[in-house]
Amino acid sequence: MPKYDVITLGSATLDVFVYTKNQDLIKVSGLDKRDLMAYPIGSKILIDELHFSIGGGSTNTATAFARLGLKTGCVCRLGNDDNSKHVLDFLKKEGIDFLGVQGEGYTDYSIILNSIAHDRTILTYKGQSNKLKFSDINASKLNTRWFYLGTMTGASFRCLEEFCAYASKNNALVAFNPSTYLAEKGLRFLSKVLKKTAVLVLNDEEAALLTGKKGIPEMLRALHKSGPGIVVITEGEKGAHASDGNSLYFAPAFKVKVVESTGAGDAFASTFVAGLAQRKPIEQALMMAMTNATSVITHPGAKEKLLTTGEMSTIMKKTKYSLEKQPL
């Protein structure tokens, strides 16, 4: 009997949310259309509000799993600074076992700047997460039913491949949530990970970069062909698509006022996997994921409003869901 239901792998950070009214939104046209956040040069800008929290993919997702009743471990690399103590204290408070390592230097640190459009720009320092090696981890502690793998870059990317190989040898299932950093490298670069992945969750931009395809059905087929049996593609405010290779499910997003989008992707992906880990059908896992992501985006912070099992049950009983199903 595995000790853990799920073990997460990824980064851990101290996040500082900065709120100020002195920024402007600039729209850039031309070939590279995008919105930019601007601050006046040479000015001292007063901060209206500061909010500190523990972030990073491994801790965000571990928190979601733990609050939904799953026995959870967290693998990440921390520094030996004061911020690492904050991360470890938080994990202990949430009932999550730290299975990672600590090294010399600073723990990852992020400054999240609020924007006019309720989106965010993040300044991030990768102090330790890019230095994680599988050989540094006590493999005897990795006794789990599921591994949830987030994005690892630099030297730590090798960890993803080695975790997948370990999972395959030990009959554990792998869920993978890549970011743009990895998606833009293409299917061939990620082939060793994708071949061992049972559940893949990513957004539409990442899916397009990864496959070179256009259209949700085409991207899903290409991703299934690369290995994963279940694939989920999110489309932000539009909703999310999930496929088991035969049927395609679509859940529209709830129409709510977005306060802060940081952590929404982690909340969605981890909750979907939590539903499957609890042996719920894809449809219910998808509804759970939409519910938890909605809770996160309607409050500040990446994990403060991640739902417990009881809260999830109460909300789902009161909510009318719209779910579409069609052949893939």
N, C-alpha and C positions, 0 to 999 in steps of 0.2 A: 504493500500500500504506500503510494507516494506521500512524502511529508507535506508537500505543498500542492495546492490547486494550480497555482500559476507563479512563475518567476519572471519579473520584468528586467529588461536590459536597456540601458540608455544613459542619458545625462541626468545630473542633479545640479541645481543652481540655487543661488539666492537671488530672488527677483525683487526689484525695486520698481514699483509703479509710480510714475511721476505725472501729476496732473497740473496743468497750467493753461491759462486762457490766452497766452501771448504768442500762439503759433498761427501761421497762415497755411492754407491749402492751395498749392499751385498745380494747375493742370498743364501737362506738357503734351503737345500734339506732335504729329509727324510719324515717322516709322516706329519710334519707341513711345507709344502712348501710355502715360502713367501719371498718377497723382504724387506730388511731393509735399512733404511737410517742411515748412521754413520758419526759421527764427531770425530776428534782426541781429545783424553783426554788431559787435561792440557794446551790446546791452547786457545789463544784469537783470535776468528774468526771475520774478518771484514765483515760487512754487506754491500752489494753492493747497495741495495735499500730497502726502507720501504714504505709500502702502507697501509693506514688506511681506513677502511670503516665500515659501519653498516651492521651486519650480523644477523644470526639466522633465523630459519624457518619462524617465524611469520612475520618478516619485509621483508625477501626476497620475500615471496609469496604475501604479501600485496602490495609490489611495482609492481610486475608483474600484478596483478589485476588492480591496479589503473592506470598504464600506458596504459592498454588496454581498459580504459574507464569505468570501473566498480566502483561504489560508494563503498568504502572499509573502514572497521574498522579493528583494530588490537588489539588483546588481548594478553598481555604478562605481566610478572612481572619484574619490574626494581628496582634497588637499589636507594639510595638517594645521589649518588656520581656524579662527573662531567661527567662520561661516560653516565649516564642516560639522561643528558641534550643533549648530542650529538644524542642519539637515538630519543628523542622527537623532536628535531629540524629537523632531517631528515624526520620523519613521516609528520610533518607539511609542509615541503617543497614539499613532494610528494602528498599532499592533502589527507592523510590518517588520520582518526580519531583514537586517542589512547583511547582504552576502557579498558585498563588494570589497574594495581595497582602498587604502589611503596612501597617498604619496606626498613627497615634498613639494611645497608650493601652495598656490591659491586654488580654492574650490571655484568652479564655474560661477560666473556672475552676470546678471542681465539687468539692463535698465530699459523699462518699457515706457515709451512716450505715448501719451494719449493723443488722439487726433480728432479733428472736427467731425469726421465721418464715423466715429466710434470704432474705427479699426485701430491698428497699433503699429508702431515702428519699434523694433527691438535692437538695442546695442548689446551684443553678447560677447563675453570673454570666455573662451574655451581653455580654462586652466588645466583641467585634469581629464575630462571625458575622452579627449582624443588620444590619451596615452594608455588606455585600458588594454591589457593583454589577457587572453584566456589563461595563459600559464600562471598568472598572478592570482587566479581565483581557485578556491578550494572546491574542486569538482565533486568531492564526496557530499557536498551540501546541496548540489543541484538535483535533488530528488523531487520531481514535479510532474504533473500531468500535462501542463502547458508551459511553453515559453512565449513571452510576448516581447518581440524584438523591435526596438525603435531605431532611429537613424544613428549610425556610428560612422564617423569620418576619420580621415587621417589613418594613423597606425591602428586605430581601434576597429576599422572596418573588418579586419581579419577576424575579429571576435564574432561577428555575425555568422561568417562561414563556419567557424569552429563550433559555435553554439548549435547551428543546424546539424552538423555532423554528430555532435554529442546527443542531440535530441533523437536523431534517427536511430542511433545505436541503443538508446535507452527507452524507446517506445513512447516518447513525449511528442505532443503536437506543437507545431510552431505557428504563431500568428506574427505577421510582419506589417509594420506601418512605416514605409519609407517617406522621406521628405523630398523636396525638390532637388536637394544636393545629390541624392542618389538616383532619383528618377531620370535626371538629365544625362546620366551615364549610360542608360539604355539596358535592354534586356540581357544582352550578352554579359555585361559587367556583373549583373546581379544573378546570373543563371544558377550558381551554386546555392544561393539562398532561396530563390524562387522554387527550385525543384523540390526542396524540402518543406516548403511552406504550405500549410493546410488552409490558412485564412489570410488573405491579403486585403488591407484597407488603405485606401489613398484617395486623394481628391481628383477632380477631373483634369486639372492642369498637370498634375503628376502623372496621371494615366496616359495623357497625350504625349508627354515627354518620353515616357518609358516605352511606349509602343510605337510611336510615330503614326498612330491612327486617329481618325476623326469619327465622332459619334460614339455614344455609350455602348451600343451592342457590339460594334467592331472592336472597341478597346477591351471589352469584357472577354470576347472570344480569344483575342490575342493573349490576354493575361492568363486565362484558363490554360491555354496551350503551353504556357511557360512553366506550369506546375500546380498552382493553387487550385484546390477543389472548390473553395468559396471565395468570391471576390466582391468587395464593396467599393463603389465609387461615389463619393459625396460631391454635391454641387452647391455648397454654401446655402444661400437663402432659398434655393429652389427645392432642395431635398436630397435624398440619397437613393442609390440603386444597389441592390444586392442580387447576386446570382450564384446558383449552385451548379451551373453548367447546362442545366435544362430549363429552369424557370427563372424569369427576371422579375424582381419585386421592386416597386418604387414607393417610397414614403415621402410625401411633400413636407417641407419644413413648416413648423408652426409660425404663425405671424405674431411676433413678439417684438418688444422694444429692446434692441441690443444695447447693453451697457458696456460690455467688455468681451472681446472675442478670444482673448488669450486662453489657451487650454481647451477650447471647444473641440478641436480635432482629436486630442488625446482622450477627452471624455467620451466622445462618440465611439472611437475605435475600441477602446478598452471595454466599454460597456457592451458593445456588440459581442466581443469575444467572451465576456463574462456570461452573457446569456447562453452562448453555445456551450461554455464550460459547465453550465448548470443544466445542460441537456435540453434546452428550450429550442423550439423550431426557429428557423431563420426569420419568419415573420415577427415573432415575439421579440427576438433579439434585436431586430431592427427598430421596433417601437421603443424598446428600452433605451437604445442608443440615442434616438431622437429626443427622448424625454430627459436624459441626463445632460446631453449637450445643450438643450434649451435652458435647463436650470443654470448651467455655467455661464452662458452668454447674457443672462438677465441679471447677473450680479458681478461685481468687480472681483478679480483674482481668478487664478487658473483652477483652483480646487476647493475653495471655501464652500461652495454650494454643490459639490458632488453629493449625490443622494445616497442614503442608506437603503437597505433592503425594505424597511418599513415605509420610508418616504416614497420610494419608487412605487411600491404596491398601492399606496394611498392615491398618488397622482394618476397612475394608470387606470385605476378603477373609475376615476372621475373624468377621464379624458376620452373624447371620441376621436379615434384614429381613422385616417384614410389611407388605405393600402391597395396598390394596384398590382396585379400579377398577370404575366403573359409569357409565352414561350420565348426562350432566347434564340 
